Amino acid sequence: MRSFKRALTTTDITRLEVFSDPQFTPDGTAFTFTSTTINEEKEYESHLFFQKLNEKEANPWTFHASKNSQLRFSPDGKRAVFQSTRSGLSQIWLIHMDGGEPKQLTTFHRGATNPVWSPNGKHIFFSAYLTHDDDIQQQKEPTKEEKKEEQAAEQQKPMIVNRLDYKSDARGLHDHTRKQIIMMNVDEGTLKQLTNNDKDHEFQDISPDGNAILFTANLNDDTDYELTNDLYCLHIRTEQKKKLTNGEGTYYKASFSPDGTKIASFGHEFAYKGASLTELYVFDYETAKRNRLSKDWDIELGDSMIGDTRLGESESGPVWNEDSTCIFFIATSEGATELHQVSLEGERQVLYKNDNHVFGFAYDGSTKSFILGISTPTAPCDFYLLKEDGTLILLTNSNKALLDEVALQEPEVFNVNTEDDWTVQGWVLRPYGFTEGKKYPTILEIHGGPHAMYGQTFFFEMQLLAAKGFVVLYTNPRGSHGYGQKFVNACREDYGGGDYRDLMATVDYAIKKYSFIDDQRLGVTGGSYGGFMTNWIIGHTNRFKAAVTQRSISNWLSFYGVSDIGYFFTEWEHGVNLLDDPAKLWEFSPLKYAEKVETPLLILHGELDYRCPIEQGEQLFVTLKHLKKEVEFIRFPKANHELSRSGKPDIRMERLNHICRWFEKHL
């Protein structure tokens, strides 16, 4: 029997099981969840599992080599709907709890998603992309051959663009469809389209009496020039719409109270543009009068944790309790996420906090208990039962075989006091096989966003670098979530200023605190904003001996016009647009400082990245190569901005191998 565990390897990512979307059964005695894995063909599969609370084993409910998710029980618990790609596209399927094969309910031409039951169990509501002329009664899912023919035909057509938002990293180049909300009578199979404006509609909830739905949308004529997202109530029978918000903010995750008198919603009014903290609002259903429960809080609501192994969606709130007197939600704070409760009078309390990552939850009113999805730096995901008395019971034991076999590193937390009186939180991972008295090469990891957060969650890339013999240093510089509104706003109009100094102060502090860090063998890497900052760093200091910039930004002038968010993000984060002050944008474009770069640089970029398009990497590579600097450029085909998190598994592994190769070569 071995007395030690082996080091993590790149291929171990194919053995990971990732949980999401816990859901109580209606009787509160069991729960379901989605498990995502990588199969032998190096493709993702997602399956539905069922587990009784008094048992330790979960039973699979789906087996087909496809993606299955969003399981939702009918109110009586006798049947459930879920979405599945088993037919080719994501469609809605029905399953009976007493057995039998699932039945396909929808055959929409572009698929159907996110099913929700009506309170009486007769109808479901779901979303589908439709053109203005589509007849929902005549929807037919294309065969694989028809789909290939359609795609080939589309590739031969010129694309007519007349909207600013004509592309997005999630969808790619937009077609002329819009997301609409459909109601189906499950037993009769009849369909009714509830929305039909030439806008995207996001279904939110259905009223307890089943008469109205909530949705969010921007229905204004100037949608292209506005980022607002209003909350609407639609009466199903009369088709009358009522706008609940004032057109000055963005709202999402809205839900009716069980008694039907109130609506809870996350949102904000762009007080600090993209750095605005999320607020919690409660609306009176009849009067639409709004109460901001979070007005005296200084925390980010929802889950802002960054990781590279979270697949699938999970609930973060707001969720009502059974008697409509309080609301539950996840909050982001100081490198961790927590479960909170607030009364309608604004009295807030923490129900669960343990310096880890709560990535989702479910609530059962009959037992007043929760299913918590929790990730830690050494445990990718598990579900726990949190009882009313605070007792926490482990329900699952995911990834046991892998975790029993490989060594994972526990982070050590520290805080740095900067010269201008900020406190910056950071962490260190020691390398695999750490030996006292030995010096180790160290890699600084910089997160994207910038308004996001590193913290106490599982991060495969960092664990892999530690397994390769590197110290891994990561931190939340100003601009990160988790430390209040002033902190998250502090990098706006100051990219490369205070945030850069925070990172350098973190490196200086770590070198003094941890004698095992070799200050002559420092590396730096980051993606998106972290890629910008990597580029910025090597143009302003030569203390790093190797750098890897991922899906980065090198030129803010061109970013304005090529990114799917550039036309508003540039003004949000820098205070100016391209024509306002191009000289200012050039001042903090890393490309300007290319002549000063002496650090060997590896550039990684996805060819289908619409958030930070590949021309950003191309400009940097050509400039550095023309200057005869040491630089290498790797282009990942068919990869978008999410390459490191949800990209094709084989390409994700290749990316990790290149990162390790570069640092091993130069450090």
N, C-alpha and C positions, 0 to 999 in steps of 0.2 A: 504493500500500500504506500502511495506516494505521500511524503510529508510536506509537500509544497504544491502550490498551484502554478500553472504555466502562465506565460504572458499572453495577453490578448493579441489576436491577429486580425488583419483586415477581413478575412473571410468569415470571421465570427459574426459579422453583421447579418449574414444570411441565416443565422440560428436564432436571432432575436424574435421574440413574440411581443407585440405591442398591443396593449389593451386600450379600449376607449368606450364611451357611451354607456355607462351603467344605467340600468332601468329596473326599478322594482316591478314585480308582478302586481296586479291590482289587489290581491289579498295580502301583500306584504310579507309573504313567507319565502320568497325566492327572488332572484334577480337575473337579468340577462346582460350580456355585454358583447362587444365586437372585438375579435382578435385578428390582428393583421400579421402575416408572416411572408417570407420570401420562399417560393417553391423551387423545385429542382430546375425549372426553366428560367430561373432568375427573374421571376415576375411576382408582383404582389398578389396575395390572396387575402380576403377578409371573410371571416366566418362568424356566425352567431352562436353563442354559447348560453346555456341555461344552468343555473346552480341554485339549489336550495340553501337557505341560510344556515341550516343545521348540518350541512354536509361540507366536506372539504374538496370534493371533486366536481368539476363542471362538465356538462354533457354537450357535445356539439349538436347544433340543430341544422347546420348546412354543411354540405360536403362537396358540392360542385366547384370545380376550379374556376372561381369567379370572385367578384367583390360583392359581399353581402353586408348590409349595414342598416342603420336607422329602424331597428325593430320597434314597433309601437303596438301595445296591447289594446284591444277593444275594451270599453268600460266594464263589460261583464267578464272579461278575462278568458272568453271562450275561443277567441281567435286573435290573430295579429297580422299586421302588414309590415313589409320591409322592402327595401330597394335592393335590386340585384342586377348584375351585368351578365347573368347566365344566358340570356337570349342574344347577347351581343352589345346592347346598349343598357344603360341603367333604366330599369322599369320597376313598377310597383307589383309586388306579389303578395298573395294571401295564404296564410297557413292556419289550419285548425289545431287547437290544442289537444284534441282527442286523437290526433294522428292523421296520416294521409300525406300525399305529396303537395307541395306548394302549387298554387294556381296563379297564373299570370293575369293581372288585372288590366294593365295598360300596354299599348303597343304604339306609343307616340313616336313619331318619326325621328325626333332628336332626343328621346328619352323622357323620363319622368322621375322626380326626386322628392324627398322630404315629406313622406306621408304623415298625416295627422288625423285622428278619429274625431268625429262629432260626438258630443256628450251622449246622444241616444244610440250610438253604435251603428247607425244606418249608413252614414256617409264617411268618406275620407276626403281630405283636402290635400292637394299636392301641387308642385310647381312644374312647369314645362316651358321650353323656349318655343315660341310661335311667331310666324310672320303675321302681318295684318290680315292676309287673305286665307290663312289656314282654317280649315273646318275640323274642329276637334272630334266630330262624329266620324270622320273618314281617316283617322290617323292610322298609318301602317308602318311598322318598323321595317327598315330596309334589310334585305339579306346581306351577308358579307360581300357577295359579288356586286350587289347594287350599291352598297356603301363605297366600295372601291371605285366603281364607275363614277359615282357622284363626286368623290374626292378628286379623281383624275380630271373630270370636267371642270371643277372649280379651279384647279391649278392652271387651266388654259384660259380662264376668263380674266380680264382686267378688273381690278377692284376699284369701285367708285367710292371715294371717301368724302363725306361732307359733315363729319362730326369730329370734335376734338377727341372724344373718348372712343376712337375707332379701334383701339387695341388695348389689351391688358395682359399682364403676365400670366394670369390664371387661365384666360380663355384664348389667348393668342389674338389673331386678327378677327375682329367682330364681323359677324354677318348681319343681316337685316332682321334678325329675330329679337324678341323681347321676352323676358321672363314673365309669365302670366300664372294666375292662380286658378286651379280647376277643382270643381267639386264632383265627386262620383258617388252615386248610389251603389253600394257594394254588391247587393243582391241582384239588382236589376241591370247593373252595368251602364246606366245612363250617366251622361256627363253634362255639366254646366260650366261655362267659362265665366268666372266672376269678375275678372279684370280684362280690359282690352285697350287701354291707352297705349300709345306708342312710347312706352317707358318700361323700365324694369320694375317689377313689384316683388317685394319680399314678404311672404306670409309670416305672421307673427303668432297669432293665437285665435281661438274661437271662443265666443262667450259661453258661460255655463248653461244658458238657456238654448244655445244652438242657433240663435237668430242672427248673429253678427260675427264678422271676423275683423281682426286687426291686420293691417299691412303697412309697410313703409315704402315710400317712393318719393321721387321728386317729379311732380306732375306739372311743373312750371314750363313755360315756353323756352326759357333760357337755361335749360338743364345743363347744357354743355359748359356754361360759364359759372355754374354754382355747384357747390359740394354739399349743399344742404340735403337732408333726407327727412321728410315729414312723416308723422304717424297719422294714419287714417283709420276710421271705423267704417265698415261697409255693411249695411243691412242686407242680408241675403235675399229676402223675398222682394223688397221694394227696389233694391239695387241703389239705394241712396247712400252717398258717401258723406262722411263728416270728418273734416280736418281738425285734429286735436292739438296741433302744434302751430307755431307762429312763423315758420319758414326761415328761422334764423339759426337752426341747429341741425344736428344729426342724431337720429334715434334708432335704437335696435334692441333686440331681445325683449320685446314688450309682451306682457302677459296679463290676462284678466285675473282679478282676485276670485276665489271660489264663490263668493257671494255675488259676484257680478257688478259690484258698485264701483270698483276702482281698477286702475291699470298701472302696473309698475313697468318702468322702462329705463334702460341705460341710455346715456347720450351726453352731449355737451353742446355749447354754442360757440365753439372756436375761439374762446377768449385768448388762448395761446396757440392758435392755429393747430398744427398737428401735435403739439406738445401739451394740449389741454388734458387735464385729468378727466376721466370718465365720471359722470355724475349719476346719481340714482334719483329718478323722479317718480312721483305717484300722482296720477291724474284722477279726478272725479269723472266717472263715466258720463254722467248726465250733463255736467256743466263744463267739462274739459279744464276746470281749474287745476293748476299744476302746483305741486309742493315739492321743493328740492330737499329731500331728506339729507343729502350729503353736503349741505352748504357750509357746515363747520368742520368738515373732515379735510385732511390733507393726505389722502391715500389714493392709489389707483385701484379702481374696481375692475374685476375680471382678472384674467391670467396673462401677464406680460412676460412670462419666463421664456427664455430662448433655449432650445435644445435641438438635437438633430435626429431624434428617434420618436417624435410624437406623430403618430399617424392616426387619422380618424378624429371626429369631433366629439366633444364632451360638454356637458352643461356647466356653465360658470355662474348662472343666475341672470336676473333675479328670479327666485322661486318663492311662491307664497306658501305659508303654512295653511293648515286645513281650515282654520276659522277666520282667515283674512285679517289677522291682527299683526303679523310680522312677515318679514321677507329675508330670505337667505341668499348669500352670494359669496363668491371668492374674491379676495382682495390680495393685491401684490404689495409686499413690504420687505425691504432690506434683504433681498436675495432669497426670499421664500414666498409662498402663497398660503393663504389661510382661509378657513371657513368662518364667515361672519353672519350675524343675525341683527336685524334692526327692527324696532317697533315703528308704528306709524307716527309716533311722537318723536322719532329720531334717536331713540336710545339704542346705542349699538353695543354689542358684545361679541367677543371672539369665542366661537364654539370649538375650534380646533386650530392649534398652532404648535408645530414641532420642528421648525427650521428645515422644512422639506418642501416638495412641490405637490400641492393638491391640484391635479390637472382636470378634475371633474367630480361631480357628485350627483346623487339622486336622493330624494326625500320621500318618506312614507308617513303620511299623516296619522294612520291608525296606530302605529307604534312609536311615532315621533323619533324615528331613527334615520340615519343616513348611510348610503354607500359612498365611501370616499375612494377616488382613484388617486394613488400617491406614488410619486417617483422620488428616489433619492440618488445621490451620485453613484451608489454601488448597487442599486436595484431599479431596473428600468421602469417597472410598473407592477402594482398589485392593487387589489381591492380590499377595503376594510369596512367592517360594520361599526359605525359610531352610534352607540345607544344613547337614550335620553339622559342616563346618569353619567355620561362621559366615558364609559367603557369602550375601548377600542379593540376589535377582534379581527385578526387577519383571516381573510376568506380565501385568498388564492396564493399560489406559490409559483408565479410565472418564472420562466427561464431558469428553473432550478438546476437542470443538468449543466447548463453553461456556467452559471454562477458557482457551482461546486467545482468547476474545472479551471476557471481562469481567475487570476488575481486582479482586483480592481482597487483603485487608490481612493482613500478618503481625503477630501480637501481639508486644508487648514485655513481658517479664516483670519484676516487681519484688517485693520483700519489705518488709513493714512491721513494725517492732517496736512493739508496743503498750505502754501504760503499765504493764500488769500482766504484762509479760514473755512474751507470746505472739508468735510470728512468723506473720504472715498473708501468704499468697501472692496476687498479683494480676497482671492483664494490662491492657494498653492497646492498642486499635486506633486508629490514626490515620485521619482521614477521607479519602475519595477526593479526589484532586486537592490533597493537602496542600501548603500553602505556608508556608515558614519565616517567622516574624514575625507570623503571623496568629493571632487568637484564635478558638477554636471552641466551640460549645455541646457539652456533655458529658452523656452518659447513663450512670448507674450501673445495671447489670443485677445482679439478686439471684436466685440459683438456689433451686429448691424442695427439698423433702426433709423436714427440712433436711439429713438425713444422706446427701448425695450430693456431687458434685464438678464444678466447672467445670475446664476444662483445654485441652489441645492437641488439639482436635478441630474439625471443621467445624461452624459454627453459622450457619445461614442468616440468622436474625433479626439477629444482631450484624453480619454482613457487610452486610446491607441498610441498617442504620442508619448504618454507616460510609459506604456509598455515597451516602446522603442528606446527607452533610456533617457528621455528628456524630462526636465522639470517643466511643468506647465503653470504659467502665471496668467490669471484672468481677473478682471475687475470691472466695476461699474463707474466709469467716469461721469462727470456732469453731463446731463442730457439723458441719462438712464432713468427708467421708471423705478419706483420702489422707495423713493426718498423725498417725496413731496413735490408740490407744484413748482416751487422756486428752483429746485435742483434739476428737474426734467426740462425746464425751459432755459437753463443756463447756457446751453451750447448754441442756441439759435442766434444767428447773425455773428457767430464767433467760432465757426468751424476752424479747426487748426490752432485755436487759441488756448482757452482754458482747458478744453478737453485734452489737447495734446500735452499740456503741462501736467494734468492729472495722471496721464499714462506714464509720463517720464518720472513723475514723483513716485508712482507705484513701483516702477522698476528700481529706482534708487533705494526705496525703503526695503524692498525684498532682498536686494543684494546685501544690505547691512544686516538685516534680520536673519537671513538664512545663509549660513556660511558655505553650504553645499552648492550655491549658485556660482557658476563660473562666469564672471562678468566680461570675459573675453570671447565667450561663445554664446551670444544672444541672438535669437531669431524672433521674427514678428510675423503674424498672419492675421487676417480678418476678411470678412465678406460683406459686400454691400457698403454701408457706411464704414464698417470695419476695413473694407478694402480701400476706400478713400483714405482712411486714416493710416493704413499701411503705406500707401503711396506718399502721403504727406510726410510721414515719419522719415522715410529713407531720403526724402528731398531736403530734410532739415537736420539730420544727424547721421553720422557714419558709425555709430556705436553698435549697430546690429550687423552681424556678419552674414545673414541670409534673411530673405523675406519671401513670403508667398502672398500675393494679392488675389483675392477671389471675387468674381462678379463685381468689380470695383467701379469707382468713378474717378476719372482722371481730368476731365475737362467740363466745368460747369456751364460753359457757354453752349456747347453742343448738347449737353444733357437736357437743357431746357426744351429742345425741340425733338429729341429722339426717345426719351423715356415716356412710358405710359402715364407717369405722374409729373413729368418735368415742368409742364406749363403752370402747375400750382405749387408743387413742392419747392421749386426754386425760390419763389416769393415767400412761402411759409418759413423756410429755414434760413434764408439769407437776406430777406427784407427787400430784395429787388428782383425784377425779371430781366431777361436778356437785354431788351432795348432801354431799360431804365438806366443801367450802369454796367455795361459790359466790362469796363476796366476793373470794377470791383469783383465781378465773378472770376476774372482771370487771376486776380491777386491770390485767391485761395484755391486755384486749380492746381493740383499736383504737377500737371504737365509743365507748368511754368518753371518748375525747379528741377527739371530733368537733368540739366547739366551738372547739378550738384550730387546726383545719385552715384554712390560708389558701392552700394550693397547689391550683391547678386540677387536678381529678382526673378521669380517664377510667376507668370500671369496665367490664371485659370479662369475661363469664361465659357458660359453656355451660349451656343449659337442662336437659341430661341429666347434669350433673356430680353424681355421687353421692359423690365424695371430699370436695369442698368445695362443697356444694349451693348453688344459685343464691340461696337465701334469704340467704346471707351477703352477697352483692352487693346484694340488695334492701334489706336493713337499712341498709347503709352509704349507699346512694343516697338513700333516703327521709329518713334523718336529716340528711345534708348538704344535701339540697334544701330540707328544712323549715327549716334554719338559713340558707337563702339563700346557700349556698356555690356556687362554680363547679364543677359536676359534671355528667358525662354518663354514661349507662348504656347499654351495648350488650349485648343478649341474643342468643346464637347458638343458633338452633333445632337440635335433633338433634345437639348437640355435647356430649361428655362431658369429663372431666378431661384427656384426651389431645389436645384440640383442636389445640394448637400443634405436636404431633409426628406424629400419625397421623389427625387429623381430615380431613373431606372437603376436598379440595384447594381448591375455590372458597371455602369458608369460611375456610380457613387464609390464603388470599391477602387476603380481605377484612379479617381480623384484622390482618394486617401493615400494610395500607393505613391502617387506623384508628390504629394506633400511630404510624406516620410522620406522619399528618395532625396528631395532637394535639401531638406534639413540634415539628413545623414551625410550628404556629400559636403556640405559647407560648414557644419558645426562639429 
